[in-house]
Amino acid sequence: MKDVVILGSTGSIGTQALDLVRANPDRFRVVGLTAGGSNPDLFDQQVAEFSPRFHGLGEEASVDAAQETCDVVLNGITGAVGLRPTLAALDAGTTLALANKESLVMGGPLVLERARPGQIVPVDSEHSALAQCLRGGSAAEVRRLVLTASGGPFRGRTRDQLTSVTPEEAGNHPTWDMGPVITINSATLVNKGLEVIEAHLLFGIPYDRIEVVVHPTSVVHSMVEFVDGSTLVQASPPTMMIPIALGLTWPDRVPDAAPAVDWTRPETWEFFPLDDEAFPAVALARSAGARGATVPAVYNAANEVAVEAFRAGRLPFTGIVDVVASAVAAHDVPSSEQLSLDDILAADAWARDAAAHTIATHQGTGSPA
């Protein structure tokens, strides 16, 4: 029986994690629940059903919950607000099942130096896939990591064709059912950019050996190519239940966590190169990651502001990555070699102000650049 704390329990990851708990009452016990507060009725229902010893709404509640005595903390929070709970769980010495990629991206070395070996278990489907495939060889045998991307709802469109995209269209993902912010991040491919940085930090592979390919059906979740020419893939129908289950039980598996591929039916796997001209977010993330320090935090924070502006009708779809690029280009990296939490939070705040200013300028001039 594993005692589990779930941060972000009313979101996509949190609700699916609770589905897994319901299906496996002999394996998991919920001892902590927190949420941001956007769906208090659902949160009250969850608390009534699972009777955790700790529950609360808001960032401070998540920080406190992450320090609870338990076997694993699942951080399913969306956005930069997940950083402090991530650090709290690591400092408590608890296994961290990490779906909140933003905290690792923005925290970078600070997060890694707080974590003991194996303490962070990735819950993103791509990084869970990579972790599974990496069991097939030693680190010295890895040639490259290959992250798959569905391409989102606008695969095949040119940049000009993306200008008039609406929030409703961007929120209609062809293969995944996710929260609104992550769905839009997937449409811009900013999400994949964040995942490239995450893969570098989690697995220590240089950026020039991490590639992205477009795989529209999202059956292959990612791949590892080894030096002898072998490539291992992890495949399943599009579902987060498998990576969530592995996050809670790593390295063990939960039987029947999700349906497998039906090999009695015809199945075609297609892969396409990424169009960096129409979707420059991945190349921008690779550049931000290579600069390091607080630049990835700026990439993430500027994107969060730009996505909200797009959802509110104050910024065109293509303006999202333009705003991020502007903030990344203008950011001065701190001179100190050792980053502190204050450095990261200051960069986050600076990026939000810079992005807001760029968006306001766009509203007056018609261009976010």
Disulfide bonds with the S-S distance in Angstrom:
none
